[in-house]
Amino acid sequence: MEEIIIKELKKIEQQFEVKICFAVETGSRAWGTSSEDSDYDVRFIYLHTLDWYLSIDQKRDVIELPINEQLDMNGWDLRKALQLFKKSNPSLLEWLHSHIVYYEEFSLLKKMKKLESQLFQPKSALFHYLKMAKGSLKDSKQSISVNSKRCLNVIRPILACKWIEKHNSFPPNELSLLIEQVINEEVVKFEIQSLIDRKVNRDQTSYKGKLSILQEFIDKEINHLEEYAARQNVSKIVMSPHLDHLFREMLEEVWNK
């Protein structure tokens, strides 16, 4: 599949006249919860030529291409990506933390990772993941059956919040690392690992484990994390000059190279 992904990325470069700086995997494969038939969710950042940016017209700054039923590819123009980076956008930060890198041609990924700690906003990420957890929890309660995928969609963002509370840094994508670092109760660890095993083995039947233990964990953590997030301050960080410099630097690197 990696060869197919690289081939499709090259097609995108030719079709849209861009240069892709890096492409990574997101979703269940990056989280360590994928099964054999899980989709590939590829995300990338690209650059147009200088002339494309020197225009008075507002232009489309995303590329979205569902290649087939198993492969989805979505990219952001670097200027859009850096605008979101400035806001500590959690979805973009997840791209930077993906351990599955399909393609990396230039220095952008390393440079963004180096700047991340200077602009990370814990409060923004906490509210992002809490909203995700509560939305998934609502969907789960409205479903006829509670399967492992639905449960994990609630638990993963909660663990991400707990990582932020503990380390004051952006969390890793891998659920195994989150479980190891932020959960102390062995019975909770066991139940979550059981969910992961069921998800990986494509067992999506109604969950028959100790749901009361997980429900108590979810309710307790959401209440605690909402109170914790509300107490956090938003730091005023001036990053525009640094990101402007990075944008110009990458234009020169990509097109002069």
N, C-alpha and C positions, 0 to 999 in steps of 0.2 A: 504493500500500500504506500510506503514511503516514496517509492519511485514514481507512482502515479501522482502523488501529491506534488512532488517536485516538477513533474511534467506539466501539471495544471497551473502551477505558479508561473512557469515560463510562458505559458499561453496567455496568462493574464497580463504579464509584462508587455507582450507584443500587442495584444488586443487594445489595451488602454494606454500604451506608450508611457509606462511607469517603470520604476525600479523598486523592487521589494527589498526592504532592509532585513526583515526577519519574519519567520512564520512559525507559530507554535500550536500545540494542541491544547484545547480547553475542555471543559465538561468532564464526564465520567472517566475518560481515559487519563486525564490529568489528575483526577481525584483518587485514582486507584480503585474504582468501583465498576469498571467496565466488564461486560461479558463479551463473548466471542462475536456477537452480532451487534454490538454497540456502534453507534454512528461515530464518524470522525468529524470533529468540529475544529476546523483549522482557522486560525485568526492571524492576520498579518498587518504590518504597517508598510506603507509605500510612499514614494516621492514622485511627483510630476517634474517636468522640466521647469527651469526658471521662468520661461515665457508663460507657462500655464498660470503661475502665481501673479505675474505682472499683467493683470487684467481687471477691468472695472466690473466684470460680470461675476455674479455669484454662481459657483459651479458645484456640482455634486462631489462630495468628499468622502464617499464610501463606495466600496465595491462588494456586491453581494451576489454570490453565484452558488446556488445549490447544484452541484455537479451531477449527483445521482442520489438515490435513496440512502446511501451509506456515507456520502461525503458532502459536507457543507463547508463552504469557504466564504469568509467575510473579512474585509480589510478596511482600514481607516487611513486616510491621507495623513501624513506626518503633522501638518499644521493642526488638524482636528485632534489628533492624538495628543499633541503637546498642550492644547487647550484643556483637554480632559485631565491630562497629567498634572497640570497646574492646580486643578481642583481635587487632586488625590482620588480620582475616580477608581472605585474598587474593581470594576470589570477590567479596566486597562491594567491595573496593578496585578491582577490574576494572570494576565498574559505574560508580564515580566517574570512571574514566579513559576511559570510552567517548566517542568523538568523535561518535557518532550519538545525539543527544538528541531523542526524539520529543515529549516533553512536559515542561514545567517551569513549574509554577504558583506555587511559593513559594520561599523563600530557602534551603531545606534543602541542596540540592546545593552551593551556593557555600559554605555554612557548614561542611559536612563536608569539603570540599576544603581549606578553610583550616585545619582541625584535623588533617588527615591526617599532616603531617610531625611532629607532636608525639607521635603514638602508633604510628607505623610501626615494626614489629619485623622487621628484616632476616632474622634467623635463622628465624623462623616462616615467612616467605615462601619462603626458600631451601628448607626442608624440604618445604613444600607443593609447589613446582614440581619438586623432585627426585623426589618420590614419583610425581607425575604423569608425568614423563619415563620413569621406570623401569617404571611400569605399562604405558604405551603401547609401550615397547620390548619388553616381554615379550609383549604381545598381537601386536605386529608379527612377532616371531620365530615365533609359533605359527600365523601365517596362511600360507596357501598361496602368496599373492603379496604383494609389497610395493608398494603404490601410493603416490601422492603424499600423500594424506590421512593415511595411517598414518605416513609419514615426518615430516610436518609436526607431527603430534601428539606426536612425540618431540622434535623440534627446538625448537618454540616455547617450551616451559617451560625448556629449557636456555638459550636466549637470554635469557629473563626473569631467570634466575639470574645470568647474566653481566652483565646491566645492574645488578642489585643490587650485585654485587661491585664494579663500576666506579664507580657513582654513589651507592651507599648510599641509594637512594630506590626507590619502587615503580615498576616498569617500565610503559611505555606498552603499549597493546594491539596497536598496529599492527606487524606483522612487519617492514615496510619500515624503520621507525625503529630497531628492534632490530638488524637486519642492518647498517645503516649505522653504528651506534654501537659494536657489540661484536665484530664479525668483521673481522679484518685480512687473512686469507688470501683472495685474489681467487678462487681455484679453489673454495673452500668457498662464497663468496658466489654464484658462478655456479651451482653445483649446487642451492643452496637456492632461488634465484630460478627455476631451471628447474622445481623442484617446485611453486612457487607458480603459475607459468604453466600447468602441467598441471592443477593443481587448479581454477584459475579457468576454464579451457577445458573442464572436465569430462572430462579424459582420465584415467580411473582404471584404465587397463591397467597391468600389472606394470611397475615402474620399471626402465628399461634404462640409466640414466645411470651415473656413476662411483660406484656404491654403496660401494665400498671407501673412498673419500675421506670420504663422510659417516659411514660406520661408524667410521672412525678418529677423526673429529672427535667423534662422540657418546661413544665409549668414553673418550677422553682427557678430555673436559669433565666427564662424570659423575664420574669418579674424582677429578679436581681439585676440583670443586665440593663433593663430599661431604666432602673434607678441609677445605676452606675453611669450610663451614657448621658443621662440628663445632667449629671454633676460635672461633666467634662467641659473644658473651655475650648474654644476655637482659636488657635494661634493665628496671628496675622503674619503671613510669610510672603515676602516679596521675592518672587521667583521669575517674573517676566523677563528681566534682562538676561538671566542665565538660559532661559528657554529660547529666547530670541537668538542668542549666540549659538545654541545647539542647533536650531533650525538652519541657520545660515551655514554653520559648519558642515552639516550633513548634506546640504545642497552642493557645496563645493566638493566634498569627498565623493559623493555618489556620481556626479556628472563629470567631474574632472578625471575620476578614475576610469 
